[in-house]
Amino acid sequence: MYMLYEILSTAMTIYSYAIIIYILMSWFPGARESSIGQFLAKIVEPYLEPFRKIIPPIGGMIDISPIVAIFVLQFAIRGLGYLFTMLI
């Protein structure tokens, strides 16, 4: 049971890093059009899309929805840890 938790926790942590890398790629011109950027977009955008629908950009330009999405993912990782602790 603990092994399952470790696998899920590691996968969610790697996904958090993928989101951060995808966000940072927006600072560099053409980075999101690269093959790595397109791959990350396919993985990350479906998760970020619901947050973008709920949270509008600040001032029309600053998108904080990825930050909220990362917080939600981190809370899910911690909640998963509490769940597995209670089950063991």
C-alpha positions as CSV (number, residue, x, y, z in Angstrom):
1,M,0.0,0.0,0.0
2,Y,2.9,2.4,0.8
3,M,4.5,1.6,-2.5
4,L,1.3,2.8,-4.3
5,Y,1.4,6.0,-2.3
6,E,5.0,6.6,-3.2
7,I,4.3,6.1,-6.9
8,L,1.3,8.4,-6.9
9,S,3.1,11.0,-4.8
10,T,6.1,11.0,-7.1
11,A,4.0,11.2,-10.2
12,M,2.1,14.2,-8.8
13,T,5.3,15.9,-7.8
14,I,6.8,15.4,-11.3
15,Y,3.5,16.8,-12.7
16,S,4.0,19.9,-10.5
17,Y,7.4,20.4,-11.9
18,A,6.1,20.0,-15.5
19,I,3.6,22.8,-14.7
20,I,6.3,25.1,-13.4
21,I,8.5,24.4,-16.4
22,Y,5.6,25.1,-18.7
23,I,4.9,28.4,-17.0
24,L,8.5,29.5,-17.1
25,M,8.6,28.6,-20.9
26,S,6.2,31.5,-21.4
27,W,9.0,33.9,-20.5
28,F,11.1,32.9,-23.5
29,P,10.0,33.7,-27.0
30,G,9.3,30.6,-29.0
31,A,9.9,28.1,-26.2
32,R,6.3,26.9,-26.2
33,E,6.4,26.3,-29.9
34,S,9.4,23.9,-29.5
35,S,8.8,20.1,-29.4
36,I,9.2,20.1,-25.6
37,G,6.8,23.0,-25.2
38,Q,4.2,21.3,-27.3
39,F,4.6,18.1,-25.4
40,L,4.2,19.9,-22.1
41,A,1.2,21.8,-23.4
42,K,-0.5,18.5,-24.2
43,I,0.1,17.3,-20.7
44,V,-0.5,20.5,-18.7
45,E,-3.2,22.4,-20.5
46,P,-6.0,20.0,-19.8
47,Y,-5.4,20.4,-16.0
48,L,-4.9,24.2,-16.2
49,E,-8.0,24.9,-18.4
50,P,-10.6,24.6,-15.6
51,F,-8.6,26.9,-13.4
52,R,-8.4,29.5,-16.2
53,K,-12.2,29.4,-16.7
54,I,-12.7,30.1,-13.0
55,I,-9.9,32.6,-12.3
56,P,-9.6,35.6,-14.6
57,P,-6.3,37.2,-15.4
58,I,-5.3,40.1,-13.1
59,G,-5.2,43.3,-15.1
60,G,-6.0,41.4,-18.2
61,M,-2.4,40.1,-18.5
62,I,-1.2,38.3,-15.4
63,D,-2.5,34.7,-15.2
64,I,-2.4,33.4,-11.6
65,S,-4.4,30.2,-12.4
66,P,-1.3,28.0,-12.7
67,I,-0.3,29.1,-9.2
68,V,-3.7,28.1,-7.9
69,A,-3.5,24.8,-9.9
70,I,-0.1,24.0,-8.3
71,F,-1.5,24.7,-4.8
72,V,-4.4,22.4,-5.4
73,L,-2.1,19.7,-6.7
74,Q,0.1,20.1,-3.6
75,F,-3.0,19.9,-1.3
76,A,-4.0,16.7,-3.2
77,I,-0.5,15.2,-2.6
78,R,-0.8,16.0,1.2
79,G,-4.4,14.7,1.3
80,L,-3.3,11.5,-0.4
81,G,-0.6,11.2,2.3
82,Y,-3.1,11.6,5.1
83,L,-5.5,9.1,3.4
84,F,-2.8,6.5,3.1
85,T,-1.7,7.1,6.7
86,M,-5.2,6.5,7.9
87,L,-5.5,3.3,5.8
88,I,-2.2,1.8,7.1
